[in-house]
Amino acid sequence: MKYEIKYKPAYSLLVVQLTAGEAITAEAGAMTYMQPTLEVKTHKREKGFWGTLGMTIVGGQSFFINDFTANAASGEAAFSSAPLGDIDVLEVRPEKGFIIQKSAYVASQREVLLDIQWQGFTKGLFGQGLFMIKVTGTGLLFINTFGAIDKHTLNAGERLIVDNHHLVAFSDTCQYKVTKFGGIKETILGGEGFVTEITGPGEIYIQTKNIRELADWIWTIIEPRVQARAR
């Protein structure tokens, strides 16, 4: 499958060229445009196989995806995500999968399996509002970040502690442990912080911006106006 990531790094757009018989799967709502030669089917995703169409709520999250297929003729489609940031491609192999944040998922080839039934998603181990998807199989996986992508490669036994709101993805060859993190930052924000201690070997992908902190900053600006109107 031919693809191009345009307008990097802040306003990235994934453009794919599908020849007859090729397909790509994308998160519902990620498409920006497509040629009419492509066919689209909407599914819900469940543990490595296609589920029937319908609403699935897991830990308060729904996960719909669209399957874009070039059946009779070739066609072009483009995809992006809401956060202002970069798009990157990860190569998934049988011996090397990934664990990615749900909001980071943009698209993947159909041989890539997305498992939302494992404990990282269903139990919300990574903190409130953060759910991770286990990715296995074979093919290309496209991820989106808020801000730039900061990649780290860990050797066996090397460790890195990552704020969960900055954690985008890591290799499933890594070991990980999620813990609460207390300090000045959490005291100021009045929230509950979680970090993940990741041990190599493997790769870690981190986003340089935190969308939750951006939301908190925006609220400090609009809150006085909201309170004034409520009086």
CORBEL-V723920 format. One record per backbone hydrogen bond with DSSP energy under -1.0 kcal/mol. CO is the residue of the C=O (numbers start at 1). NH is the residue of the N-H. Records with the same first field share a line. If there is no record, write none. Layout:
CO->NH ; NH
This chain:
2->17
4->15
6->13
7->11
13->6
14->79
15->4
16->77
17->2
18->75
19->22
22->70
24->68
25->108
26->66
27->30
30->80
33->78
35->38
39->69
41->67
43->65
44->51
46->49
49->46
58->61
61->58
63->45
64->28
65->43
66->26
67->41
68->24
69->39
70->21
75->18
76->35
77->16
78->32
79->14
84->147
85->12
86->145
88->143
90->141
92->139
93->96
96->93
97->172
98->135
99->170
100->133
101->104
102->105
104->144
106->27
107->142
108->25
109->112
111->138
113->136
114->48
115->134
118->121 ; 122
119->123
124->127
127->130
131->102
133->100
134->115
135->98
136->113
139->92
140->109
141->90
142->106 ; 107
143->88
146->209
147->86
148->208
150->206
152->204
154->202
155->158
158->200
160->198
162->196
163->166
166->207
168->101
169->205
170->99
171->174
175->199
177->197
179->195
183->187
184->188
185->189
186->190
193->181
194->164
195->179
196->162
197->177
198->160
199->175
200->157
202->154
203->171
204->152
205->168 ; 169
206->150
210->214
211->215
212->216
213->217
214->218
215->219
216->220
218->222
219->223
222->226
223->227
224->228
225->229
226->230
